Amino acid sequence: MNERQMRSFEVDLTTRAEPENGEMIIEGYFALYNSETELWPGAFEEIAPGAFDGAAANDVRALINHDTSKVLARTASNTLTIRVDEKGLWGQIRVNENDSEAVNLYHRVKRGDVNQCSFGFLVEEESSDYRDDGTMKWTLEKVDVIEVSVVTFPAYANTAVAARQKDMERDKKRQLEAKKTKIRERLKNGTKTANA
């Protein structure tokens, strides 16, 4: 899976103004560990602790609604700070007071009109688990964070769900092939035993 993917979370973003210079700040968690999300009935996904290790070294952008033409901040310019802790991926955006769209977003977050976060990433390591109750769960174990976004509507994009459905179909085919191989081996070994 080397396609850019996006995941969203409903979390509490906060705003504040720095006392010494009045600089506007938006901050909060862009992604949380151990927060199982249902993609569709019977299919789940969550992020494992440690999945974001190394993210703070990336050149990450902060965007509005994943729109690459609406850059709020960037780690390379020290206007975005991200850190990883025991809860997940936290970020702080220093708002550009000369960018009216960014200032408007700051005030929307301050009023509580917008308070959701999302992040864009590449999957480096993941595991899947077919559970006894018939459900499926993917666990993101290591991801390469590309961007974080303040979003109006937190939801798994249709493309993410479609990609997971393809993963599920692929995994089911692999499981079926593995079962067929085991049956062939048992039949082959059983035949040899009967002839011996």
N, CA and C atoms as an extended XYZ file, in Angstrom:
588
Properties=species:S:1:pos:R:3:atomname:S:1:resname:S:1:resid:I:1 pbc="F F F"
N         0.849       -1.178        0.000 N   MET     1
C         0.000        0.000        0.000 CA  MET     1
C         0.892        1.238        0.000 C   MET     1
N         1.148        1.792       -1.154 N   ASN     2
C         1.958        2.993       -1.168 CA  ASN     2
C         1.181        4.172       -1.729 C   ASN     2
N        -0.149        4.135       -1.595 N   GLU     3
C        -0.976        5.274       -1.952 CA  GLU     3
C        -1.172        6.149       -0.728 C   GLU     3
N        -1.253        7.446       -0.947 N   ARG     4
C        -1.534        8.349        0.169 CA  ARG     4
C        -2.950        8.097        0.660 C   ARG     4
N        -3.073        7.949        1.960 N   GLN     5
C        -4.369        7.714        2.573 CA  GLN     5
C        -4.662        8.799        3.584 C   GLN     5
N        -5.936        8.930        3.956 N   MET     6
C        -6.340        9.927        4.940 CA  MET     6
C        -7.260        9.295        5.962 C   MET     6
N        -7.114        9.723        7.210 N   ARG     7
C        -7.993        9.292        8.282 CA  ARG     7
C        -8.363       10.513        9.105 C   ARG     7
N        -9.578       10.536        9.616 N   SER     8
C       -10.066       11.685       10.377 CA  SER     8
C       -10.513       11.273       11.768 C   SER     8
N       -10.474       12.241       12.672 N   PHE     9
C       -10.849       12.019       14.058 CA  PHE     9
C       -11.611       13.214       14.587 C   PHE     9
N       -12.602       12.945       15.430 N   GLU    10
C       -13.266       14.021       16.148 CA  GLU    10
C       -12.518       14.204       17.456 C   GLU    10
N       -11.798       15.285       17.565 N   VAL    11
C       -11.019       15.588       18.769 CA  VAL    11
C       -11.233       17.051       19.123 C   VAL    11
N       -10.711       17.440       20.245 N   ASP    12
C       -10.864       18.827       20.666 CA  ASP    12
C        -9.643       19.643       20.273 C   ASP    12
N        -9.809       20.448       19.238 N   LEU    13
C        -8.782       21.419       18.880 CA  LEU    13
C        -8.969       22.629       19.782 C   LEU    13
N        -7.894       23.276       20.110 N   THR    14
C        -7.997       24.485       20.913 CA  THR    14
C        -7.269       25.623       20.215 C   THR    14
N        -7.628       26.830       20.611 N   THR    15
C        -6.942       28.024       20.100 CA  THR    15
C        -6.453       28.825       21.290 C   THR    15
N        -5.438       29.596       21.038 N   ARG    16
C        -4.959       30.531       22.058 CA  ARG    16
C        -4.120       31.592       21.363 C   ARG    16
N        -3.953       32.696       22.037 N   ALA    17
C        -3.072       33.763       21.551 CA  ALA    17
C        -1.891       33.844       22.502 C   ALA    17
N        -0.692       33.859       21.942 N   GLU    18
C         0.513       33.971       22.764 CA  GLU    18
C         0.492       35.292       23.518 C   GLU    18
N         0.718       35.277       24.839 N   PRO    19
C         0.632       36.522       25.624 CA  PRO    19
C         1.658       37.582       25.217 C   PRO    19
N         2.864       37.164       24.834 N   GLU    20
C         3.904       38.152       24.542 CA  GLU    20
C         3.735       38.855       23.202 C   GLU    20
N         3.169       38.145       22.190 N   ASN    21
C         3.073       38.772       20.869 CA  ASN    21
C         1.696       38.649       20.223 C   ASN    21
N         0.749       38.005       20.898 N   GLY    22
C        -0.598       37.869       20.354 CA  GLY    22
C        -0.709       36.875       19.215 C   GLY    22
N         0.361       36.104       18.931 N   GLU    23
C         0.332       35.139       17.835 CA  GLU    23
C        -0.781       34.116       18.055 C   GLU    23
N        -1.542       33.842       16.988 N   MET    24
C        -2.664       32.910       17.054 CA  MET    24
C        -2.164       31.476       16.879 C   MET    24
N        -2.626       30.593       17.756 N   ILE    25
C        -2.201       29.191       17.764 CA  ILE    25
C        -3.426       28.291       17.683 C   ILE    25
N        -3.357       27.276       16.836 N   ILE    26
C        -4.339       26.175       16.813 CA  ILE    26
C        -3.556       24.929       17.184 C   ILE    26
N        -4.064       24.146       18.145 N   GLU    27
C        -3.330       22.951       18.539 CA  GLU    27
C        -4.276       21.854       18.987 C   GLU    27
N        -3.754       20.642       18.934 N   GLY    28
C        -4.525       19.489       19.367 CA  GLY    28
C        -3.991       18.216       18.739 C   GLY    28
N        -4.674       17.120       18.990 N   TYR    29
C        -4.271       15.826       18.436 CA  TYR    29
C        -4.876       15.640       17.053 C   TYR    29
N        -4.020       15.297       16.113 N   PHE    30
C        -4.472       15.021       14.751 CA  PHE    30
C        -4.788       13.546       14.547 C   PHE    30
N        -4.304       12.696       15.438 N   ALA    31
C        -4.602       11.265       15.369 CA  ALA    31
C        -4.338       10.654       16.735 C   ALA    31
N        -5.157        9.675       17.090 N   LEU    32
C        -5.058        9.032       18.402 CA  LEU    32
C        -4.784        7.541       18.255 C   LEU    32
N        -3.957        7.021       19.134 N   TYR    33
C        -3.712        5.583       19.189 CA  TYR    33
C        -4.914        4.874       19.799 C   TYR    33
N        -5.017        3.593       19.500 N   ASN    34
C        -5.998        2.696       20.136 CA  ASN    34
C        -7.424        3.222       20.063 C   ASN    34
N        -7.758        3.882       18.987 N   SER    35
C        -9.108        4.395       18.793 CA  SER    35
C        -9.708        3.652       17.600 C   SER    35
N       -10.404        2.558       17.887 N   GLU    36
C       -10.941        1.713       16.820 CA  GLU    36
C       -12.061        2.440       16.090 C   GLU    36
N       -11.956        2.469       14.775 N   THR    37
C       -12.944        3.121       13.922 CA  THR    37
C       -13.613        2.060       13.060 C   THR    37
N       -14.937        2.115       12.968 N   GLU    38
C       -15.664        1.178       12.099 CA  GLU    38
C       -15.765        1.790       10.708 C   GLU    38
N       -15.149        1.142        9.739 N   LEU    39
C       -15.167        1.622        8.358 CA  LEU    39
C       -16.516        1.348        7.709 C   LEU    39
N       -17.019        0.152        7.941 N   TRP    40
C       -18.352       -0.271        7.539 CA  TRP    40
C       -18.703       -1.426        8.467 C   TRP    40
N       -19.954       -1.851        8.519 N   PRO    41
C       -20.308       -2.900        9.486 CA  PRO    41
C       -19.401       -4.137        9.351 C   PRO    41
N       -18.707       -4.433       10.444 N   GLY    42
C       -17.845       -5.616       10.485 CA  GLY    42
C       -16.402       -5.379       10.095 C   GLY    42
N       -16.046       -4.147        9.717 N   ALA    43
C       -14.671       -3.841        9.310 CA  ALA    43
C       -14.159       -2.658       10.132 C   ALA    43
N       -13.036       -2.870       10.810 N   PHE    44
C       -12.509       -1.883       11.743 CA  PHE    44
C       -11.047       -1.586       11.461 C   PHE    44
N       -10.591       -0.450       11.973 N   GLU    45
C        -9.194       -0.064       11.840 CA  GLU    45
C        -8.796        0.749       13.062 C   GLU    45
N        -7.543        0.593       13.492 N   GLU    46
C        -7.014        1.451       14.546 CA  GLU    46
C        -5.518        1.628       14.362 C   GLU    46
N        -4.996        2.610       15.070 N   ILE    47
C        -3.572        2.940       14.978 CA  ILE    47
C        -2.877        2.425       16.230 C   ILE    47
N        -1.833        1.651       16.048 N   ALA    48
C        -1.099        1.077       17.177 CA  ALA    48
C        -0.148        2.106       17.776 C   ALA    48
N         0.044        2.061       19.095 N   PRO    49
C         1.057        2.927       19.716 CA  PRO    49
C         2.408        2.726       19.035 C   PRO    49
N         3.084        3.825       18.764 N   GLY    50
C         4.383        3.759       18.093 CA  GLY    50
C         4.305        3.920       16.592 C   GLY    50
N         3.087        3.921       16.026 N   ALA    51
C         2.951        4.018       14.564 CA  ALA    51
C         3.501        5.322       14.016 C   ALA    51
N         3.515        6.366       14.855 N   PHE    52
C         3.981        7.681       14.401 CA  PHE    52
C         5.440        7.957       14.751 C   PHE    52
N         6.138        6.987       15.314 N   ASP    53
C         7.540        7.211       15.676 CA  ASP    53
C         8.316        7.690       14.453 C   ASP    53
N         9.033        8.752       14.610 N   GLY    54
C         9.807        9.318       13.507 CA  GLY    54
C         9.073       10.406       12.746 C   GLY    54
N         7.771       10.585       13.009 N   ALA    55
C         6.992       11.577       12.258 CA  ALA    55
C         7.505       12.995       12.474 C   ALA    55
N         8.013       13.276       13.666 N   ALA    56
C         8.470       14.632       13.963 CA  ALA    56
C         9.661       15.037       13.102 C   ALA    56
N        10.351       14.070       12.511 N   ALA    57
C        11.500       14.374       11.654 CA  ALA    57
C        11.079       14.667       10.210 C   ALA    57
N         9.824       14.381        9.867 N   ASN    58
C         9.331       14.604        8.506 CA  ASN    58
C         9.079       16.083        8.242 C   ASN    58
N         9.052       16.449        6.966 N   ASP    59
C         8.632       17.787        6.556 CA  ASP    59
C         7.128       17.712        6.307 C   ASP    59
N         6.357       17.958        7.352 N   VAL    60
C         4.905       17.797        7.329 CA  VAL    60
C         4.248       19.158        7.097 C   VAL    60
N         3.177       19.174        6.318 N   ARG    61
C         2.398       20.396        6.099 CA  ARG    61
C         1.100       20.308        6.884 C   ARG    61
N         0.597       21.451        7.334 N   ALA    62
C        -0.745       21.551        7.909 CA  ALA    62
C        -1.627       22.201        6.849 C   ALA    62
N        -2.754       21.550        6.552 N   LEU    63
C        -3.640       22.000        5.476 CA  LEU    63
C        -5.052       22.248        6.007 C   LEU    63
N        -5.855       22.877        5.182 N   ILE    64
C        -7.287       23.005        5.446 CA  ILE    64
C        -7.983       21.965        4.573 C   ILE    64
N        -8.701       21.047        5.197 N   ASN    65
C        -9.471       20.015        4.488 CA  ASN    65
C        -8.646       19.248        3.446 C   ASN    65
N        -7.393       18.976        3.748 N   HIS    66
C        -6.500       18.213        2.866 CA  HIS    66
C        -6.231       18.906        1.530 C   HIS    66
N        -6.570       20.173        1.422 N   ASP    67
C        -6.387       20.918        0.177 CA  ASP    67
C        -4.952       21.442        0.128 C   ASP    67
N        -4.155       20.926       -0.797 N   THR    68
C        -2.737       21.296       -0.869 CA  THR    68
C        -2.522       22.750       -1.296 C   THR    68
N        -3.572       23.415       -1.764 N   SER    69
C        -3.443       24.838       -2.094 CA  SER    69
C        -3.730       25.721       -0.876 C   SER    69
N        -4.123       25.102        0.250 N   LYS    70
C        -4.449       25.858        1.471 CA  LYS    70
C        -3.528       25.419        2.607 C   LYS    70
N        -2.286       25.849        2.505 N   VAL    71
C        -1.272       25.469        3.491 CA  VAL    71
C        -1.326       26.440        4.666 C   VAL    71
N        -1.529       25.894        5.850 N   LEU    72
C        -1.572       26.699        7.077 CA  LEU    72
C        -0.189       26.876        7.679 C   LEU    72
N         0.598       25.804        7.637 N   ALA    73
C         1.905       25.808        8.296 CA  ALA    73
C         2.724       24.632        7.788 C   ALA    73
N         4.011       24.624        8.191 N   ARG    74
C         4.913       23.566        7.733 CA  ARG    74
C         6.029       23.388        8.751 C   ARG    74
N         6.398       22.137        8.985 N   THR    75
C         7.459       21.897        9.974 CA  THR    75
C         8.787       22.484        9.517 C   THR    75
N         9.076       22.442        8.216 N   ALA    76
C        10.353       22.945        7.715 CA  ALA    76
C        10.512       24.441        7.953 C   ALA    76
N         9.404       25.167        8.054 N   SER    77
C         9.483       26.612        8.284 CA  SER    77
C         9.226       26.968        9.756 C   SER    77
N         9.141       25.924       10.590 N   ASN    78
C         8.905       26.097       12.033 CA  ASN    78
C         7.587       26.801       12.351 C   ASN    78
N         6.620       26.701       11.443 N   THR    79
C         5.285       27.237       11.725 CA  THR    79
C         4.329       26.115       12.148 C   THR    79
N         4.773       24.885       12.000 N   LEU    80
C         4.044       23.706       12.474 CA  LEU    80
C         4.982       22.903       13.351 C   LEU    80
N         4.514       22.579       14.537 N   THR    81
C         5.258       21.697       15.437 CA  THR    81
C         4.435       20.438       15.625 C   THR    81
N         5.048       19.294       15.437 N   ILE    82
C         4.348       18.048       15.753 CA  ILE    82
C         5.201       17.246       16.727 C   ILE    82
N         4.507       16.481       17.546 N   ARG    83
C         5.204       15.591       18.463 CA  ARG    83
C         4.354       14.346       18.657 C   ARG    83
N         5.029       13.288       19.037 N   VAL    84
C         4.377       12.008       19.287 CA  VAL    84
C         4.475       11.740       20.777 C   VAL    84
N         3.345       11.358       21.377 N   ASP    85
C         3.368       10.974       22.787 CA  ASP    85
C         2.519        9.715       22.976 C   ASP    85
N         2.180        9.392       24.218 N   GLU    86
C         1.467        8.137       24.492 CA  GLU    86
C         0.035        8.144       23.956 C   GLU    86
N        -0.519        9.320       23.642 N   LYS    87
C        -1.886        9.402       23.111 CA  LYS    87
C        -1.931        9.323       21.590 C   LYS    87
N        -0.900        9.866       20.930 N   GLY    88
C        -0.927        9.878       19.476 CA  GLY    88
C        -0.083       10.985       18.889 C   GLY    88
N        -0.589       11.582       17.801 N   LEU    89
C         0.132       12.610       17.058 CA  LEU    89
C        -0.481       13.979       17.377 C   LEU    89
N         0.300       14.831       18.051 N   TRP    90
C        -0.148       16.153       18.465 CA  TRP    90
C         0.517       17.187       17.579 C   TRP    90
N        -0.206       18.272       17.293 N   GLY    91
C         0.375       19.326       16.481 CA  GLY    91
C        -0.028       20.709       16.931 C   GLY    91
N         0.839       21.668       16.615 N   GLN    92
C         0.581       23.076       16.918 CA  GLN    92
C         0.841       23.892       15.652 C   GLN    92
N        -0.164       24.654       15.256 N   ILE    93
C        -0.094       25.492       14.057 CA  ILE    93
C         0.002       26.950       14.487 C   ILE    93
N         1.048       27.633       14.024 N   ARG    94
C         1.178       29.073       14.247 CA  ARG    94
C         0.537       29.764       13.043 C   ARG    94
N        -0.583       30.415       13.269 N   VAL    95
C        -1.394       30.988       12.195 CA  VAL    95
C        -0.731       32.237       11.624 C   VAL    95
N        -0.708       32.300       10.302 N   ASN    96
C        -0.179       33.471        9.593 CA  ASN    96
C        -1.239       34.567        9.619 C   ASN    96
N        -0.958       35.649       10.337 N   GLU    97
C        -1.945       36.733       10.480 CA  GLU    97
C        -2.193       37.483        9.179 C   GLU    97
N        -1.334       37.278        8.177 N   ASN    98
C        -1.526       37.916        6.874 CA  ASN    98
C        -2.316       37.041        5.899 C   ASN    98
N        -2.718       35.866        6.350 N   ASP    99
C        -3.493       34.931        5.530 CA  ASP    99
C        -4.928       34.945        6.056 C   ASP    99
N        -5.808       35.635        5.342 N   SER   100
C        -7.182       35.812        5.832 CA  SER   100
C        -7.909       34.474        6.002 C   SER   100
N        -7.621       33.524        5.119 N   GLU   101
C        -8.272       32.210        5.239 CA  GLU   101
C        -7.825       31.502        6.518 C   GLU   101
N        -6.544       31.596        6.841 N   ALA   102
C        -6.027       30.979        8.065 CA  ALA   102
C        -6.600       31.667        9.303 C   ALA   102
N        -6.689       32.996        9.267 N   VAL   103
C        -7.251       33.749       10.394 CA  VAL   103
C        -8.726       33.391       10.570 C   VAL   103
N        -9.468       33.287        9.454 N   ASN   104
C       -10.875       32.888        9.531 CA  ASN   104
C       -11.008       31.501       10.141 C   ASN   104
N       -10.136       30.585        9.747 N   LEU   105
C       -10.172       29.231       10.307 CA  LEU   105
C        -9.897       29.273       11.809 C   LEU   105
N        -8.918       30.059       12.222 N   TYR   106
C        -8.607       30.200       13.646 CA  TYR   106
C        -9.874       30.580       14.424 C   TYR   106
N       -10.612       31.559       13.903 N   HIS   107
C       -11.821       32.018       14.602 CA  HIS   107
C       -12.940       30.971       14.548 C   HIS   107
N       -13.004       30.185       13.476 N   ARG   108
C       -13.993       29.095       13.414 CA  ARG   108
C       -13.680       28.027       14.461 C   ARG   108
N       -12.386       27.725       14.626 N   VAL   109
C       -11.985       26.762       15.649 CA  VAL   109
C       -12.261       27.340       17.032 C   VAL   109
N       -11.945       28.598       17.220 N   LYS   110
C       -12.160       29.259       18.520 CA  LYS   110
C       -13.634       29.222       18.926 C   LYS   110
N       -14.532       29.441       17.964 N   ARG   111
C       -15.971       29.417       18.244 CA  ARG   111
C       -16.514       28.000       18.401 C   ARG   111
N       -15.738       27.005       17.954 N   GLY   112
C       -16.210       25.624       18.018 CA  GLY   112
C       -16.933       25.172       16.766 C   GLY   112
N       -16.939       26.005       15.723 N   ASP   113
C       -17.596       25.635       14.466 CA  ASP   113
C       -16.825       24.532       13.745 C   ASP   113
N       -15.521       24.553       13.902 N   VAL   114
C       -14.647       23.526       13.319 CA  VAL   114
C       -13.760       23.010       14.448 C   VAL   114
N       -13.747       21.684       14.641 N   ASN   115
C       -12.899       21.144       15.712 CA  ASN   115
C       -12.412       19.728       15.411 C   ASN   115
N       -12.403       19.371       14.149 N   GLN   116
C       -11.976       18.033       13.787 CA  GLN   116
C       -10.632       18.058       13.064 C   GLN   116
N        -9.941       16.929       13.181 N   CYS   117
C        -8.606       16.803       12.600 CA  CYS   117
C        -8.514       15.564       11.720 C   CYS   117
N        -7.506       15.568       10.903 N   SER   118
C        -7.260       14.456       10.006 CA  SER   118
C        -5.770       14.439        9.675 C   SER   118
N        -5.319       13.344        9.107 N   PHE   119
C        -3.929       13.306        8.662 CA  PHE   119
C        -3.808       12.456        7.409 C   PHE   119
N        -2.836       12.816        6.566 N   GLY   120
C        -2.545       12.078        5.343 CA  GLY   120
C        -1.231       11.349        5.524 C   GLY   120
N        -1.147       10.118        5.008 N   PHE   121
C         0.005        9.280        5.305 CA  PHE   121
C         0.178        8.166        4.278 C   PHE   121
N         1.322        7.521        4.354 N   LEU   122
C         1.593        6.290        3.615 CA  LEU   122
C         1.735        5.174        4.636 C   LEU   122
N         1.164        4.025        4.346 N   VAL   123
C         1.287        2.868        5.238 CA  VAL   123
C         2.639        2.212        5.002 C   VAL   123
N         3.400        2.023        6.066 N   GLU   124
C         4.673        1.301        5.975 CA  GLU   124
C         4.539       -0.118        6.524 C   GLU   124
N         3.800       -0.270        7.626 N   GLU   125
C         3.556       -1.592        8.201 CA  GLU   125
C         2.151       -1.633        8.773 C   GLU   125
N         1.471       -2.760        8.541 N   GLU   126
C         0.153       -2.955        9.121 CA  GLU   126
C        -0.099       -4.448        9.284 C   GLU   126
N        -1.070       -4.772       10.109 N   SER   127
C        -1.466       -6.167       10.277 CA  SER   127
C        -2.977       -6.248       10.137 C   SER   127
N        -3.456       -7.432        9.833 N   SER   128
C        -4.898       -7.642        9.719 CA  SER   128
C        -5.282       -8.841       10.567 C   SER   128
N        -6.491       -8.799       11.078 N   ASP   129
C        -6.966       -9.832       11.985 CA  ASP   129
C        -8.409      -10.165       11.654 C   ASP   129
N        -8.641      -11.431       11.248 N   TYR   130
C       -10.002      -11.914       11.081 CA  TYR   130
C       -10.420      -12.469       12.426 C   TYR   130
N       -11.360      -11.795       13.069 N   ARG   131
C       -11.724      -12.149       14.424 CA  ARG   131
C       -12.792      -13.248       14.446 C   ARG   131
N       -12.885      -13.913       15.594 N   ASP   132
C       -13.807      -15.045       15.752 CA  ASP   132
C       -15.264      -14.668       15.506 C   ASP   132
N       -15.606      -13.417       15.745 N   ASP   133
C       -16.997      -12.985       15.554 CA  ASP   133
C       -17.315      -12.651       14.092 C   ASP   133
N       -16.343      -12.902       13.182 N   GLY   134
C       -16.561      -12.674       11.756 CA  GLY   134
C       -16.180      -11.286       11.286 C   GLY   134
N       -15.731      -10.440       12.205 N   THR   135
C       -15.323       -9.094       11.809 CA  THR   135
C       -13.848       -9.076       11.418 C   THR   135
N       -13.455       -7.999       10.788 N   MET   136
C       -12.082       -7.817       10.311 CA  MET   136
C       -11.525       -6.543       10.935 C   MET   136
N       -10.248       -6.597       11.342 N   LYS   137
C        -9.620       -5.401       11.904 CA  LYS   137
C        -8.222       -5.237       11.333 C   LYS   137
N        -7.936       -4.021       10.845 N   TRP   138
C        -6.591       -3.662       10.414 CA  TRP   138
C        -5.961       -2.800       11.500 C   TRP   138
N        -4.695       -3.019       11.740 N   THR   139
C        -3.960       -2.193       12.692 CA  THR   139
C        -2.795       -1.546       11.959 C   THR   139
N        -2.786       -0.217       11.937 N   LEU   140
C        -1.678        0.525       11.335 CA  LEU   140
C        -0.547        0.533       12.347 C   LEU   140
N         0.579       -0.101       11.993 N   GLU   141
C         1.688       -0.243       12.930 CA  GLU   141
C         2.809        0.761       12.694 C   GLU   141
N         2.973        1.195       11.447 N   LYS   142
C         3.972        2.221       11.138 CA  LYS   142
C         3.491        2.984        9.920 C   LYS   142
N         3.418        4.313       10.063 N   VAL   143
C         2.970        5.151        8.960 CA  VAL   143
C         3.947        6.301        8.751 C   VAL   143
N         3.985        6.776        7.518 N   ASP   144
C         4.803        7.927        7.150 CA  ASP   144
C         3.852        9.117        6.992 C   ASP   144
N         3.869       10.024        7.947 N   VAL   145
C         2.947       11.160        7.951 CA  VAL   145
C         3.408       12.205        6.938 C   VAL   145
N         2.499       12.611        6.063 N   ILE   146
C         2.781       13.601        5.029 CA  ILE   146
C         2.166       14.953        5.391 C   ILE   146
N         0.923       14.908        5.891 N   GLU   147
C         0.237       16.153        6.213 CA  GLU   147
C        -0.784       15.934        7.314 C   GLU   147
N        -1.105       17.023        7.991 N   VAL   148
C        -2.194       17.048        8.959 CA  VAL   148
C        -3.160       18.127        8.496 C   VAL   148
N        -4.438       17.942        8.803 N   SER   149
C        -5.440       18.898        8.343 CA  SER   149
C        -6.446       19.219        9.429 C   SER   149
N        -6.904       20.452        9.409 N   VAL   150
C        -8.080       20.847       10.161 CA  VAL   150
C        -9.233       20.662        9.184 C   VAL   150
N       -10.245       19.862        9.576 N   VAL   151
C       -11.287       19.484        8.622 CA  VAL   151
C       -12.677       19.864        9.130 C   VAL   151
N       -13.549       20.122        8.177 N   THR   152
C       -14.930       20.470        8.499 CA  THR   152
C       -15.732       19.236        8.875 C   THR   152
N       -15.573       18.165        8.102 N   PHE   153
C       -16.305       16.923        8.357 CA  PHE   153
C       -15.308       15.787        8.503 C   PHE   153
N       -15.185       15.220        9.707 N   PRO   154
C       -14.273       14.086        9.866 CA  PRO   154
C       -14.954       12.803        9.416 C   PRO   154
N       -14.408       12.191        8.417 N   ALA   155
C       -14.970       10.934        7.932 CA  ALA   155
C       -13.911       10.222        7.122 C   ALA   155
N       -14.007        8.926        7.097 N   TYR   156
C       -13.132        8.171        6.234 CA  TYR   156
C       -13.571        8.435        4.812 C   TYR   156
N       -12.634        8.840        3.992 N   ALA   157
C       -12.961        9.111        2.603 CA  ALA   157
C       -13.423        7.830        1.923 C   ALA   157
N       -14.280        7.976        0.910 N   ASN   158
C       -14.748        6.808        0.161 CA  ASN   158
C       -13.580        6.033       -0.415 C   ASN   158
N       -12.511        6.741       -0.782 N   THR   159
C       -11.349        6.056       -1.348 CA  THR   159
C       -10.694        5.160       -0.309 C   THR   159
N       -10.675        5.595        0.969 N   ALA   160
C       -10.089        4.772        2.030 CA  ALA   160
C       -10.911        3.516        2.230 C   ALA   160
N       -12.237        3.660        2.237 N   VAL   161
C       -13.112        2.499        2.404 CA  VAL   161
C       -12.950        1.553        1.215 C   VAL   161
N       -12.918        2.110        0.002 N   ALA   162
C       -12.759        1.276       -1.192 CA  ALA   162
C       -11.431        0.524       -1.155 C   ALA   162
N       -10.374        1.198       -0.709 N   ALA   163
C        -9.063        0.542       -0.623 CA  ALA   163
C        -9.104       -0.586        0.392 C   ALA   163
N        -9.745       -0.362        1.539 N   ARG   164
C        -9.852       -1.401        2.563 CA  ARG   164
C       -10.705       -2.572        2.071 C   ARG   164
N       -11.735       -2.295        1.294 N   GLN   165
C       -12.553       -3.380        0.758 CA  GLN   165
C       -11.726       -4.247       -0.203 C   GLN   165
N       -10.864       -3.611       -0.997 N   LYS   166
C        -9.967       -4.368       -1.873 CA  LYS   166
C        -8.994       -5.201       -1.052 C   LYS   166
N        -8.471       -4.606        0.042 N   ASP   167
C        -7.578       -5.348        0.937 CA  ASP   167
C        -8.283       -6.585        1.480 C   ASP   167
N        -9.531       -6.409        1.877 N   MET   168
C       -10.291       -7.509        2.460 CA  MET   168
C       -10.496       -8.622        1.429 C   MET   168
N       -10.855       -8.242        0.209 N   GLU   169
C       -11.037       -9.230       -0.862 CA  GLU   169
C        -9.728       -9.971       -1.130 C   GLU   169
N        -8.615       -9.230       -1.192 N   ARG   170
C        -7.309       -9.838       -1.429 CA  ARG   170
C        -6.955      -10.810       -0.307 C   ARG   170
N        -7.184      -10.392        0.940 N   ASP   171
C        -6.876      -11.252        2.090 CA  ASP   171
C        -7.733      -12.504        2.103 C   ASP   171
N        -9.006      -12.359        1.750 N   LYS   172
C        -9.893      -13.536        1.708 CA  LYS   172
C        -9.419      -14.522        0.642 C   LYS   172
N        -8.980      -14.005       -0.508 N   LYS   173
C        -8.464      -14.879       -1.566 CA  LYS   173
C        -7.219      -15.614       -1.084 C   LYS   173
N        -6.326      -14.901       -0.393 N   ARG   174
C        -5.120      -15.535        0.138 CA  ARG   174
C        -5.462      -16.624        1.145 C   ARG   174
N        -6.437      -16.329        2.009 N   GLN   175
C        -6.844      -17.329        2.997 CA  GLN   175
C        -7.433      -18.561        2.317 C   GLN   175
N        -8.250      -18.341        1.296 N   LEU   176
C        -8.852      -19.453        0.569 CA  LEU   176
C        -7.773      -20.294       -0.117 C   LEU   176
N        -6.800      -19.641       -0.742 N   GLU   177
C        -5.706      -20.364       -1.388 CA  GLU   177
C        -4.889      -21.156       -0.371 C   GLU   177
N        -4.645      -20.564        0.800 N   ALA   178
C        -3.899      -21.266        1.856 CA  ALA   178
C        -4.660      -22.500        2.318 C   ALA   178
N        -5.987      -22.384        2.461 N   LYS   179
C        -6.808      -23.535        2.859 CA  LYS   179
C        -6.762      -24.621        1.792 C   LYS   179
N        -6.853      -24.216        0.527 N   LYS   180
C        -6.802      -25.183       -0.573 CA  LYS   180
C        -5.460      -25.915       -0.581 C   LYS   180
N        -4.380      -25.176       -0.356 N   THR   181
C        -3.046      -25.781       -0.324 CA  THR   181
C        -2.946      -26.788        0.813 C   THR   181
N        -3.461      -26.462        1.988 N   LYS   182
C        -3.433      -27.390        3.122 CA  LYS   182
C        -4.227      -28.651        2.827 C   LYS   182
N        -5.389      -28.482        2.204 N   ILE   183
C        -6.217      -29.650        1.875 CA  ILE   183
C        -5.488      -30.535        0.873 C   ILE   183
N        -4.866      -29.920       -0.146 N   ARG   184
C        -4.108      -30.701       -1.142 CA  ARG   184
C        -2.973      -31.477       -0.477 C   ARG   184
N        -2.271      -30.797        0.456 N   GLU   185
C        -1.169      -31.467        1.150 CA  GLU   185
C        -1.669      -32.628        1.992 C   GLU   185
N        -2.796      -32.432        2.687 N   ARG   186
C        -3.359      -33.513        3.492 CA  ARG   186
C        -3.787      -34.680        2.613 C   ARG   186
N        -4.439      -34.380        1.488 N   LEU   187
C        -4.864      -35.444        0.576 CA  LEU   187
C        -3.658      -36.179        0.017 C   LEU   187
N        -2.633      -35.420       -0.354 N   LYS   188
C        -1.413      -36.020       -0.898 CA  LYS   188
C        -0.734      -36.897        0.149 C   LYS   188
N        -0.608      -36.400        1.346 N   ASN   189
C         0.009      -37.184        2.433 CA  ASN   189
C        -0.858      -38.359        2.834 C   ASN   189
N        -2.170      -38.166        2.816 N   GLY   190
C        -3.089      -39.262        3.141 CA  GLY   190
C        -3.018      -40.364        2.111 C   GLY   190
N        -2.872      -40.002        0.840 N   THR   191
C        -2.768      -40.982       -0.243 CA  THR   191
C        -1.482      -41.785       -0.104 C   THR   191
N        -0.381      -41.092        0.210 N   LYS   192
C         0.893      -41.789        0.390 CA  LYS   192
C         0.810      -42.764        1.546 C   LYS   192
N         0.163      -42.351        2.633 N   THR   193
C         0.038      -43.214        3.805 CA  THR   193
C        -0.772      -44.439        3.476 C   THR   193
N        -1.839      -44.256        2.706 N   ALA   194
C        -2.684      -45.397        2.349 CA  ALA   194
C        -1.957      -46.385        1.448 C   ALA   194
N        -1.067      -45.899        0.581 N   ASN   195
C        -0.339      -46.782       -0.340 CA  ASN   195
C         0.849      -47.457        0.311 C   ASN   195
N         1.319      -46.911        1.459 N   ALA   196
C         2.529      -47.452        2.063 CA  ALA   196
C         2.294      -48.809        2.672 C   ALA   196
